[in-house]
C-alpha cells in the first residue's frame, strides 16, 4: 500500500479481531469454521497505512480500532429486529458529515454470500455516494470477496484491492465477470 498513489477514497472492511470464525451461526455452520482470519485486528502500523492511503476514508468495524474521533459514523441497520445477531455495524469515517444510517437486511443479498462478513453491494454504493461525486480512485486493502471492486467497476472508478487469501481473489474475479448486480 505505501507504494501506491493516494486514492480519493479508502473503502474497506478489515478483520475486526473478534474471532467471528468461531461462531456456530456465522462460520462453523456454513463450513467456514476452520478459517482463522478474524482472530486479531489489523496492527497499529496497518491502520496507519490505511489512514494515509486516501483522502477520504471509510473503515467498517472502525469502532473496534484505535482511530481518531469521528464525527460522521456510518451505520448499517441490518433490520434484525431483536434476533440474536447484531442489529447494526459501524463504519469510522473522516467524512465531513453527520452520522448516517443505511437500512437493509443481509439475507439473500447479491446472489448469496461468498464471505462470512460480506457487505451488501448497495451498502458500498451508498458509501461511495456519501464520499462525493469527485471520487475517481478507490483502494480496499482488505478485499475479501470483492464488494468494493464490484462497486468500483459498476461506477466506472479506478479501484485497487488487496487480499492475501487466494480463494477470495478467485471469488472476487468471478464477481467481476458477472453482469451488474445493482442498478445505479
ZIGITA-V640901 format. One record per residue. N is the residue number from 1. PHI is phi in whole degrees, 0 to 359 (NA if undefined). PSI is psi in whole degrees, 0 to 359 (* if undefined). Layout:
BEGIN
n->N phi->PHI psi->PSI
n->N phi->PHI psi->PSI
END
This chain:
BEGIN
n->1 phi->NA psi->322
n->2 phi->296 psi->343
n->3 phi->271 psi->353
n->4 phi->272 psi->152
n->5 phi->296 psi->151
n->6 phi->295 psi->132
n->7 phi->271 psi->164
n->8 phi->290 psi->326
n->9 phi->216 psi->134
n->10 phi->258 psi->121
n->11 phi->233 psi->111
n->12 phi->212 psi->162
n->13 phi->221 psi->78
n->14 phi->288 psi->165
n->15 phi->302 psi->137
n->16 phi->275 psi->342
n->17 phi->79 psi->30
n->18 phi->248 psi->14
n->19 phi->56 psi->42
n->20 phi->297 psi->337
n->21 phi->292 psi->348
n->22 phi->269 psi->358
n->23 phi->284 psi->125
n->24 phi->298 psi->323
n->25 phi->288 psi->322
n->26 phi->260 psi->330
n->27 phi->237 psi->305
n->28 phi->301 psi->314
n->29 phi->292 psi->341
n->30 phi->257 psi->13
n->31 phi->77 psi->17
n->32 phi->246 psi->15
n->33 phi->293 psi->340
n->34 phi->277 psi->351
n->35 phi->289 psi->144
n->36 phi->236 psi->32
n->37 phi->275 psi->349
n->38 phi->243 psi->25
n->39 phi->280 psi->336
n->40 phi->216 psi->148
n->41 phi->283 psi->170
n->42 phi->303 psi->149
n->43 phi->289 psi->165
n->44 phi->303 psi->319
n->45 phi->298 psi->318
n->46 phi->295 psi->316
n->47 phi->299 psi->318
n->48 phi->299 psi->321
n->49 phi->296 psi->319
n->50 phi->298 psi->317
n->51 phi->295 psi->335
n->52 phi->268 psi->351
n->53 phi->278 psi->346
n->54 phi->210 psi->161
n->55 phi->285 psi->318
n->56 phi->245 psi->143
n->57 phi->223 psi->134
n->58 phi->230 psi->118
n->59 phi->240 psi->106
n->60 phi->293 psi->139
n->61 phi->79 psi->12
n->62 phi->302 psi->339
n->63 phi->292 psi->347
n->64 phi->269 psi->352
n->65 phi->246 psi->159
n->66 phi->277 psi->95
n->67 phi->235 psi->161
n->68 phi->299 psi->165
n->69 phi->305 psi->141
n->70 phi->239 psi->129
n->71 phi->270 psi->326
n->72 phi->245 psi->60
n->73 phi->303 psi->142
n->74 phi->257 psi->142
n->75 phi->234 psi->129
n->76 phi->259 psi->106
n->77 phi->277 psi->110
n->78 phi->279 psi->359
n->79 phi->53 psi->39
n->80 phi->280 psi->347
n->81 phi->46 psi->56
n->82 phi->86 psi->358
n->83 phi->295 psi->174
n->84 phi->277 psi->7
n->85 phi->269 psi->162
n->86 phi->300 psi->143
n->87 phi->272 psi->346
n->88 phi->202 psi->165
n->89 phi->229 psi->154
n->90 phi->245 psi->146
n->91 phi->239 psi->128
n->92 phi->283 psi->141
n->93 phi->221 psi->163
n->94 phi->252 psi->17
n->95 phi->292 psi->144
n->96 phi->273 psi->74
n->97 phi->210 psi->169
n->98 phi->276 psi->167
n->99 phi->298 psi->145
n->100 phi->228 psi->153
n->101 phi->236 psi->131
n->102 phi->251 psi->127
n->103 phi->249 psi->119
n->104 phi->195 psi->132
n->105 phi->289 psi->142
n->106 phi->278 psi->352
n->107 phi->291 psi->139
n->108 phi->56 psi->34
n->109 phi->276 psi->143
n->110 phi->51 psi->38
n->111 phi->78 psi->13
n->112 phi->110 psi->142
n->113 phi->285 psi->137
n->114 phi->251 psi->354
n->115 phi->217 psi->142
n->116 phi->306 psi->320
n->117 phi->247 psi->28
n->118 phi->302 psi->137
n->119 phi->264 psi->151
n->120 phi->293 psi->145
n->121 phi->303 psi->317
n->122 phi->299 psi->327
n->123 phi->296 psi->316
n->124 phi->283 psi->330
n->125 phi->299 psi->317
n->126 phi->300 psi->317
n->127 phi->299 psi->313
n->128 phi->297 psi->319
n->129 phi->300 psi->315
n->130 phi->295 psi->330
n->131 phi->290 psi->336
n->132 phi->120 psi->156
n->133 phi->294 psi->339
n->134 phi->282 psi->354
n->135 phi->295 psi->121
n->136 phi->239 psi->333
n->137 phi->234 psi->139
n->138 phi->227 psi->139
n->139 phi->238 psi->137
n->140 phi->231 psi->101
n->141 phi->282 psi->358
n->142 phi->227 psi->74
n->143 phi->297 psi->320
n->144 phi->58 psi->232
n->145 phi->274 psi->4
n->146 phi->93 psi->25
n->147 phi->301 psi->314
n->148 phi->298 psi->317
n->149 phi->300 psi->314
n->150 phi->298 psi->316
n->151 phi->295 psi->315
n->152 phi->302 psi->316
n->153 phi->299 psi->312
n->154 phi->297 psi->331
n->155 phi->266 psi->358
n->156 phi->72 psi->30
n->157 phi->260 psi->145
n->158 phi->289 psi->120
n->159 phi->229 psi->131
n->160 phi->241 psi->128
n->161 phi->234 psi->150
n->162 phi->236 psi->135
n->163 phi->210 psi->137
n->164 phi->268 psi->342
n->165 phi->264 psi->120
n->166 phi->302 psi->321
n->167 phi->298 psi->327
n->168 phi->284 psi->330
n->169 phi->298 psi->319
n->170 phi->294 psi->319
n->171 phi->298 psi->315
n->172 phi->298 psi->318
n->173 phi->299 psi->318
n->174 phi->295 psi->321
n->175 phi->295 psi->327
n->176 phi->289 psi->332
n->177 phi->287 psi->337
n->178 phi->291 psi->157
n->179 phi->294 psi->166
n->180 phi->307 psi->128
n->181 phi->268 psi->355
n->182 phi->213 psi->130
n->183 phi->272 psi->132
n->184 phi->262 psi->*
END
